[in-house]
Amino acid sequence: MGRTEACQLIIKLVGGQKNINKVWHCMTRLRFDLIDDSQVDWEKIKALPGVLGAQNQSDQVQIIIGPKVNAWYQDIVDNLEPEENKPSTAPKARKSLISLFMDTVSGVFGPIVPAIAGAGMIKGLLAGLIALKIISAKSDTVMIIDLIASGVFYFLPFFLAVSAAKIFKTNEYLAAAVAACLMYPTLIDAAKALAAHTPGAVNVIYFMDIVPVSVFNYSASVIPVIFSILALSYIHRWVDKIMPDVLKTVFTPTLTLFITALVSLTLIGPAGIYLGKLLAFCIQGLFDISSVFAGFIVGAIRPVAILTGMHHAMTPIALQNFTDKGFDMLMPMMFMANMAIAGSTFAIYFHVKTREERTVVLSAAVSGLLGITEPALFGVLTKYKKAFIATTISSSIASAFIAFFGVRLYGYILSSIFSLPAYIGPYFIYILLGVTLALGLSFTLTYLLVVRSEKKLVAVES
């Protein structure tokens, strides 16, 4: 069975197109928002070749594919009718706030992760080359590489705006226009002048001498733009509803942009900035209590978060930390979790007997080293409960270890073995020891805990 045929079957097995509200993907999973989740045939979906697993999490039907998910997603989309030809269906029951939050975060960040991961990897490699003095920090070469790597993060609001517009089903170009208002040099320059304590700098400017617009630098910000596009979706529908048909073409986008931009600049943007700071403050509170405790907790929940698809919830906090502090301590812990997952999977390689099993396990382990852990988690470790426990223990201990030494990262980068150059500097020896600890401990614990009786049981079940 080929991929296209499998994708056609997936559409049928989730209840057909009439049951699909929307479909999107992250780096490894197809994610469906369905009208009626009870129509899903889970066992047949899991049995499809190329599918690593399937689950219902936070009111999402998640089908785990692995690194080839984008090709699968394209086949799914190609086999769906255009939205305008889709038959009307009954609305789905209202979701919980947690489900809505997870839908939003995974939906917005999933598609843009390749861009920020690629840029982050370039940024990390550049930092390593400078630290090793292979190239001069003041050279033109560094300037060019830095603009390639930093452009995505500086203009992150544009990427988020377009991605959020797809999730909130509103006009993508109006969304980009709203992001452009937040990113306009007048506002950013005023914020930079304020941060530099330049004489005459102000922290607020006024619209019509009445409405205050707080001065913030929204470059690389996350929460303000997402909530602004959410507001845009409602404002656009409201304006379009009340606008006479003869005036819609010109005045609907005009009024929508003006209202949304003004609301974003005066209310949503500042509120989003403070909310982002609050989230970062809460995480920092854990580190203030005890960095080791914080590392232990984050390391423990990370494998479970990946398993349930909730790992994207940490991305806004990490990005906020980079914006506010210039560094982040969460992403190194994510790195430890990935290495622990890879280490446990490598241990399973020495337990399986058939050539086919070893090929699958080795491929999953290498993917884990490269930062893609779903094949290892869903294809291997969920079949061995003690191996998953070993992974969690190792992730916790390794994360607590690097937290004790204050290991931090200065730019977003995919948590893979190739991320190591980004850590070159005062914390490099500790991240090397942490990686060694995560890989070694997870491998040893898994190898010892997965006994022959468990292997036989799994063989029967599979």
C-alpha positions, 0 to 999 in steps of 0.5 A: 500500500502506497502513501496516497492510498494510506492517506485516502484510507485515513480520511475514511477512517476518521469519518470522512471529509464531512466529519473533518473540521480542519487538519494540520500537522506539526513536525511528526503528527497529523492533527485532526479536529473532528465533528464526532471523534467516535467515528474514528476507527483507531485500530485500522488507522494504527495498522496502516503502513507508515503510521507509528501510532494514533491517539485522542489528546486534548480533543485532537485526533493525532496520527503519528507519522514521523519526519515524512509527515509533511508529504502525508499532509499534502496527500491528505489535503489533495484528497479533500474537497475545497472548503466551499464544496464541503457539505455543512455539518453540525457544530462540534461541542464546545471545547475546554480551555485547555483543549483550545489552548493546545489546539492553538499552540500546536496549530500555530507553531507546528507549521513554522517549526522547520523555519525556526529550527533551521534558523536556530541550527544555523545560529547555533553552528555560528556561535560554535564557530565564533567560540572556537575562533574559526571565524572572527565575530567582526567579519562580514561572513558572520554578519551575513550568516547572522542575518540569515539565522536571525531574520526568522526570529526578528520577524517571528510575528509575521510567521505567527500571524500567517500561521494563526490566520489559518487556525482562526480561519481569517484573512492571512494578508490582513493578519500580516498587516496587523503584524506589520503594525506591531513591527513598524520601525516607529514603534520599535525605535521608540522602544529601543530608545526607551530601553537605552534610556535615551534622553526624551524617550517616552514609554507611551504615545497617544492616539488623538491625544486621548488613547494611550499606546504603550511602547514595546518592542514586539520583534520576536514576541509570541503571545501578543500577535497570536491574540491579535490575530484571534481578535482579527478573526472576530472583528473581520466577521463582524465588520463583514456582517454589518457592511453593505454588499456594495461596500464590502470590497473596499471598506471591510478590509479597511475598517477591519485593519484599522480597528484590529490594529488599534485594539492590538496596539492599545490593549492586546499587545501590552496585555500579551507582553505582560502575560508572556512575562508572567509565564516566564516568571512562573517558570523562573519561580521554579528555578528560584526555589531550586534549579535542581528541582526545576530540572527534575520536574521539567525533565520528568514531564517532557517525555510525557508531554511529547507522548501526549502532544503537549510539548509545544506548550513550552515553546512560547515560554522559551521564546519569551525567555530569549526575548526578555533575558537573552537566554533560556534554561528550558531548551537544554532540558528538552535536549536531555529528554531527547537524548534519554529517549534515544539512549533507551531506544538504542538499548532496545536494539540489543533486545530485539531479535529479528532484522526487521525489528532492529532496522525499525529500532535503529532508525527510531534511535537515530531520529531521536539523536537528531531531535525527532523523538516520536518514532522512538516513543510511539514505535518502540518505547510505548511497547516497553513500559519499563523502558519508558520509565527508564527514559523518564528517570534518566531525563529527570536526572540529566536535566537536574544535573545541567540545571545545577550548573546553570546550563543555558542556551542563547538562541532557539535551536532544535534539540539534537546532537548537532545542537552541541556547537551552540553550547560552546562556552562556559557551559559546554563541559556540563552539557557534554556531561549531561548528554553523556549522562542522559544517553548512558543512564537511559541505555543502562537502565533500559537494558537492565529493566527490560527483562526477557519475559517483557520482550516475549509479552511484547512479541506476542502482543505485536 
